[in-house]
Amino acid sequence: MAVTNKRIIIKVGFLTKRTLELFLTKVESVGVEQTLTGRIFGFGSITVRGTGGTNEPFSHVANPLEFRRQVQHQIEEHTGSSSGPQ
């Protein structure tokens, strides 16, 4: 998993691979789901939603909240907007 200043890249699998490359300008949201066990041990599921109906779920992701934070940070940097306190 990687978040660059232009896109999100997710590659999973060993024998069979699943890959998602999505430009940050096409990302609508990153949803995070964590069970109680996931919160304790730091894993969860993410769903990357893109424009045009792209809905890509990934499970057993380490630190899913940090992944979402990094995506949001890069989107803010790219668009020049800030949602934090002034």
C-alpha positions in Angstrom: 0.0 0.0 0.0 1.3 3.4 -0.9 0.0 7.0 -1.0 1.9 9.3 -3.2 1.3 13.0 -4.0 -0.7 11.9 -7.1 -2.3 8.5 -6.4 -3.2 5.6 -4.2 -1.6 2.2 -5.0 -2.7 -1.0 -3.3 -1.4 -4.4 -4.2 -2.5 -7.5 -2.3 -2.1 -11.2 -2.7 0.6 -13.7 -3.1 -0.4 -16.4 -5.6 -3.2 -14.2 -7.0 -2.8 -10.5 -7.1 -5.3 -7.7 -6.8 -4.2 -4.1 -7.6 -5.8 -0.7 -7.3 -4.3 2.5 -8.7 -6.5 5.5 -8.2 -5.5 9.1 -8.8 -6.1 11.3 -5.7 -8.3 13.6 -7.8 -10.7 10.7 -8.3 -11.0 9.7 -4.6 -14.3 10.6 -3.1 -13.8 8.9 0.3 -11.9 6.3 2.3 -14.1 4.4 4.7 -12.6 2.5 7.7 -14.3 -0.3 9.6 -12.7 -1.8 12.7 -14.0 -4.5 15.1 -13.1 -4.3 18.8 -10.4 -6.9 18.1 -9.2 -4.8 15.2 -9.0 -1.7 17.3 -7.0 -3.5 20.0 -4.5 -5.0 17.5 -4.4 -2.2 15.0 -6.1 -3.6 11.9 -9.3 -3.1 10.0 -10.9 -2.9 6.6 -10.8 0.1 4.2 -13.1 0.9 1.3 -11.7 3.3 -1.2 -14.6 5.1 -3.1 -13.8 6.8 -6.3 -15.7 8.9 -8.8 -17.7 6.9 -11.4 -18.8 4.2 -8.9 -15.4 2.7 -8.0 -15.9 0.9 -4.7 -12.8 -1.1 -3.7 -12.8 -2.9 -0.3 -9.6 -4.3 1.3 -9.6 -6.3 4.5 -7.0 -7.0 7.2 -5.2 -3.7 6.7 -2.6 -2.6 9.3 -3.3 0.9 10.7 -6.3 1.7 8.5 -6.9 5.1 10.3 -3.3 6.1 9.4 -3.8 5.1 5.8 -7.0 7.3 5.6 -5.2 10.2 7.3 -2.3 10.0 4.8 -4.8 10.0 1.9 -6.6 13.0 3.3 -3.3 14.8 3.9 -2.2 14.3 0.3 -5.6 15.4 -1.1 -5.4 18.6 1.0 -1.8 19.2 -0.2 -2.8 18.6 -3.8 -5.9 20.9 -3.7 -4.4 23.5 -1.4 -7.4 23.3 0.9 -7.3 23.0 4.7 -10.0 21.6 6.9 -8.1 22.3 10.2 -8.6 25.2 12.6 -7.4 28.5 11.4 
